Amino acid sequence: MLLIYSNPESWAAMSREMDRVWAEHYALNDEITASGEAVGGQALSDPSHTRTVRLREGSASVTDGPFAETKEHLAGFYVVECESTERAIEIAARIPDAKYNAVEVRPIVEAADT
C-alpha cells in the first residue's frame, strides 16, 4: 500500500499547480492500471471530516479529527501489487505528493499471514 501524507501548508503550496498534480496522478494511475499493478486507491476527505472512535471500559468515545497529534495527515492511498518492494518504491516516488510530503510504502498483511 502506498500511503500519501499531506498537511495544510503543502496543499497551499500545491494549490498553484493542482491541475498538474492531478494530471500526474491520473497518468500514474493509467500506467499502473495498464501494467496490472493497480489494485485500488482513493483520495481521502479533509481531516476536518474525520471522527476518531476509541472504546474504553465498554463505552465508545468519539472525537473530531484524525487520531494523531501531527500536522501531517493521511490524504489518500494506492493499493498496488508489485513484483518487489523496489518497484513499489519506484511507483511511490512518482506520486506527485512525494515532492511536498511523504509517501509511505507498507506491505498489506494477508489473512493467511496473521
C-alpha positions in Angstrom: 0.0 0.0 0.0 1.3 3.5 -0.9 0.1 5.9 1.8 0.1 9.5 0.8 0.5 12.1 3.5 -0.2 15.8 3.3 -0.6 18.9 5.5 -2.3 22.2 5.0 1.0 24.0 4.2 1.8 21.6 1.4 -1.7 21.9 0.0 -1.3 25.7 0.0 2.0 25.3 -2.0 0.3 22.8 -4.4 -2.8 25.0 -5.0 -0.9 26.9 -7.6 -0.2 23.8 -9.6 -3.1 21.4 -8.8 -4.0 20.8 -12.4 -0.5 19.5 -13.0 -0.6 17.4 -9.7 -3.9 15.8 -10.7 -2.7 15.2 -14.2 0.4 13.4 -12.8 -1.9 11.3 -10.6 -4.1 10.3 -13.5 -1.1 9.4 -15.7 0.5 7.3 -13.0 -2.9 5.6 -12.3 -3.3 4.9 -16.0 0.2 3.4 -16.2 -0.1 1.1 -13.2 -3.6 0.0 -14.3 -2.3 -0.9 -17.7 0.6 -2.8 -16.2 -1.8 -4.7 -13.9 -0.1 -3.4 -10.8 -3.0 -1.2 -9.6 -5.4 -2.9 -7.2 -7.2 0.2 -5.9 -6.8 3.6 -4.3 -8.6 6.7 -3.3 -8.2 10.3 -2.1 -9.4 10.8 1.4 -11.6 13.7 2.7 -10.1 16.6 4.6 -9.3 15.7 8.2 -12.0 18.2 9.4 -14.5 15.5 8.4 -12.7 12.8 10.4 -14.1 11.2 13.6 -11.9 9.0 15.8 -13.5 6.3 17.8 -11.9 4.7 20.9 -13.6 2.0 23.0 -12.7 2.5 26.7 -14.3 0.5 29.5 -17.1 -0.6 27.2 -18.0 2.9 26.1 -17.3 4.4 22.7 -15.7 7.8 22.8 -15.9 9.8 19.5 -13.7 12.9 18.9 -13.3 15.1 15.9 -10.2 15.0 13.7 -7.5 12.5 13.0 -6.1 10.2 15.7 -2.6 11.6 15.6 -1.4 14.9 17.0 0.5 16.0 14.0 0.3 18.4 11.1 0.5 15.7 8.5 -2.5 13.5 7.8 -3.3 10.6 5.6 -4.6 12.1 2.3 -5.0 9.1 0.1 -3.6 5.8 -1.0 -2.8 3.5 -3.8 -3.0 -0.3 -3.4 -0.5 -1.9 -5.8 0.6 -5.4 -6.4 4.3 -5.4 -7.5 7.0 -7.9 -8.0 9.2 -6.3 -5.5 9.4 -3.6 -2.8 11.8 -1.8 -5.1 9.1 -1.5 -7.7 6.6 -0.2 -5.1 9.2 2.4 -4.1 9.6 3.4 -7.8 5.9 4.0 -8.1 5.7 5.8 -4.7 8.5 8.2 -5.9 6.4 9.1 -8.9 3.3 10.1 -6.8 3.3 13.9 -7.1 2.7 14.4 -3.4 6.1 12.9 -2.6 7.6 16.3 -3.8 5.8 18.0 -0.9 5.4 15.4 1.9 5.8 11.7 2.5 4.6 8.6 0.7 4.9 5.5 2.8 5.3 2.1 1.3 3.8 -0.5 3.6 3.0 -4.2 2.8 -0.5 -5.4 3.4 -0.8 -8.4 5.7 -2.8 -11.1 4.0 -5.2 -13.1 6.2 -3.1 -16.2 5.9 -0.1 -14.2 7.2 -1.7 -13.2 10.5 
